[in-house]
Amino acid sequence: MEFAELLKQLLIDLQSIFRKNNKELPISFSQVIVISSIPNDGINMSLLSHRIGVDNSTLTRLIDILIKNNYVIKIKNPKDKRSTIVSLTKDGGEILNKIESNIDSFSEKIYNHFPMEDKIKIKDILSALHWNVSKYKLSD
């Protein structure tokens, strides 16, 4: 398989595994992406939309549902009244903890199938892949 085909299949497989291991969560996959992208101290809505690669109107719809379910709050940025900050609520933090725990669990199961001598190589390659994806994303 070529690199692009491998990458596409990896993304599909990871999303499938993620959905299967998080199906008990009361939120959609898109909402999971939003919650997982909000740092502890909150984030500007425009920066969040850029971070996850959706336009502002799509993010607003996702955030509105998360607000309705008491997972996030929106406040006006005290430093710039034209912008809005999104933060997780206590319930949102609990959902995030469940997501991270589920990711840790299934990733450990996958990782443990590799021989010890390959584990360091895999971490190095994933780190390099992440670095290059980040650089590509910044160049857009």
N, C-alpha and C positions, 0 to 999 in steps of 0.2 A: 504494500500500500504506500502511496505517496504521503508526504507530511500533512498536506491539507486534509486528505481523507482520514488519516489517523486522528488528527485533531478534532475533526467534525464528529467522528464516532466516539472519541473520548468524551466530548461535551455531551453528546446524547446519552451515553452510558452513565456518566456522573449525574446528570439531571434525573435520569430514571431511578438510580440508586437513592439519590437525595429524596425524591418524591416518595418512594416506597418507605423509607425510614422516617419520614416526617408526616405521614398521612393522617396521624391523629391530631396534628395541629389545626386549630380552627382558622387558619389563614391560607391564602393562596401562595403559590410559588413566587409570584411577583411581589407580594407583600413580604415574604420571607427575605427576598433580595433587599428590599427597602430597609427593613428592620436590621438586617445584618450589616448594613452600610452606615448606620447611624452610630457615631462614636459616643462614649459616655457623656461628654460635655455638650452634645448636640452638634448640629451642622446647619449651615445656610442652605435653604431650599435649592438655590441655583447651583451651588456646588454639589449637592446631593444628586440633582438631575444629571449633571455632567459625570459624576462618579459612576452612576449605574447605567448611563447611556440612554436615557429617555428624555423626551421633551418635557417642558414645565407643566403642560396641561395633563399629560399622562401621570406625572408624579403627583400633581395636585389631587387627581381622582384617587390614586392609591393612598395618599396621606389622609384624605377625607374619610375613607373607609376605616383606616387604622385609628383615627381620632374617634370615630363613632364607636369603635370597639374598645376604647380606652387603652390603646397600646402606645400611642404617641400624643404629644401636645405640640402646638405651634404657638410661638410668641414672637412679637416684633423684636427685631434686633435692637437692643438698647443703644448700640453704637451707630446704627444706621437704620432709621425708621422705615426706609424703603424696602428693607429685606426682612425675611422671616427665618427664624431658627426653629428647627424640628428637634425634639428630644424624646427619648423613650420614657414612658411612665413606669411605675413599678411592675404592672402587668406586662408591659412590653419587654422589660428587662428579664422577667421570668420566661417569656416565650423565647427570647434570645438565648438564655441559658440552656433551654431544652434543645434548641437548634444546634448550638455548639456542642452539647453533650452527644447528640445523635451523630454529628459529623465526626467527633472524636472516636465514637464507637465503631462506625462502619469503616472509617479510614484506617483504624488500627487493625481491623480484620483483614483488609486488603493488604496493608503493609506487611503484616505477619506472614503472608504467603511467600514472601521473597526470602531467598537465602541471605544470611547475615552479611556476606561479602558484597551483595548488591544494594543493600539498604543505604549505604553512604553515597554510592553512585546515584541512586534514585533521588535522594534529597538534593544532591548537587545539581542534577539535571533539572529537577522541578524548580529549584531556585533560579537557575539560569533562564529557564523558560519564562518564569514569572517576571524576571528582570527585563527580558526582551519584549514581553507583552506590554509591560508598563511603559517602556520607552516608546513602543509603537503607538500606544494610546495617547501619550503626551505629544506625539508628533502630528496628531490629527488637528 
